[in-house]
Amino acid sequence: MSTSSTSVLQVQIQADPPRRLDKALSRDVPEEAALSRSRLAKMLAAGEISIGGKVVTDPRAKVAEGDIIEIQITEADESHILPEDIALDIVYEDDDLIVINKPVGMVVHPAPGTPSGTLVNALLHHCGDTLSGVGGMKRPGIVHRIDKETSGLLVVAKSDKAHHGLAKQFEKHTVIRHYNAIVYGVPDAYDPRLRGIKGVNFEPGNIMKISTQLARHRTDRQKQAVYFTGGRHAVTRSRILESFGQPPVASLIECWLETGRTHQIRVHMAHAGHSLIGDPVYGGKRKLNSKALSPEGIAAAQSFSRQALHAASLGFIHPITEEALNFEAPLPQDMSDLIDNLRSPAKA
C-alpha cells in the first residue's frame, strides 16, 4: 500500500554526461539522496522519472548537459513481510545500522519454504518505525548473508543511505570478514598434496590462498562448485590456529574473504581436501584415526550436526559517520565443545 507523501528531487546533468539516462543518473544523483542504481532502475520502470515534464521509462534515453531530471520520491511503503518477536543478540545498533550475532539455525531472509522465523522478520519487529526505507520499502537492508547453519556477525542497514554506503563497501571488497572453521586435516604449506591442487597456493606465514571461479553445480542446483572458466571469481585465505590429534587429523583455522560468494569457504576448503567438520553438503563424515584422537574427540566430530563455521569478526567504515568499526563474536557453545573434545588426549 503506497503512502501519499511524495517529494520531488531535481537533478541537473553535469558536463560530458554518459549518453544513457540510467548511467547519467547514477553519476549525477547526489550521494546524500541514497538512490542506488537498482532503486533508480525501478523508479524509471515505474514512471517516476521525467525530463522537461515528460515521463521517461527507457534507461537508454539520451540526455544532454544541463538537462533537469525530476525524480518522484514516495515515502517508503510498509513491508509485506510480517514482524515477529524473536530474540536477537545485538552487538551494535544506531539510527542507521545494526550488527547482529546470528545464531545457528536462523535463515537471514524469507524465501519459499522459510516464510517466517527469519532474521528479517525479527528485525522488522525490533526496529519498528526506526526503519526509514530501503529500496522504497520499510525493511532492513541486507547487504550480505551467512548460511542458515553458520553462526556469527552480520551488519544490516536501517536506512537507504546506509544500505547504499555498505553495499559499495561490499562491492569494493573493503569489508573485513574473518571466520573460524574446524576442518578435517591440516592445511599446511609442507603438505605436498596441496601443492598439486589447481587454484591452491601458499603465501608467507603459511597462509593458504585458494583462487578459483565459483558457480552452480552442473547437476545439483543446490550446490556451488569450483570452476576455472565462467562463474564468479572467488578468493579465500586461511591460516592454522590449532591442530588436533597425534598425528594431527583436524584443525581450527581462520579464514578471510577477498570476495563473498555463496558457500565460498565451504566449497573452497572441500576443493583443497579440508572440508568442514559437520558439513552435510560439501563435507560428509570421514573416518578419523582412533590412535590420533580420544574416543570423545572422534564421537564429537562424527556427531557434529552442522558445518563448523562461525563469522567471528567484521570490520567496515560506518557509511554515515565514516568511523572505522570492528566487531568480534565468540565461538558458539557447540564449536567450543567440539574443540574441547578434539583436544582430549588419545588413550594410550
Secondary structure by P-SEA (a helix, b strand, c coil): ccccbbbbbbbbbcccccccaaaaaaccccccccccaaaaaaaaaaccccccccccccccccccccbbbbbbbcccccccccccccccccccccccccccccccccccccccccccccaaaaaaaaacccccccccccccccccccccccbbbbbbbccaaaaaaaaaaaaaccbbbbbbbbbcccccccccccccccccccccccbbbbbbbbccccccccbbbbbccccbbbbbbbbbcccccccccbbbbbbbbcccccaaaaaaaaaaccccccccccccccccccccccaaaaaaaaaccccccccccccccccccccbbbbbbcccaaaaaaaaaaaccccc
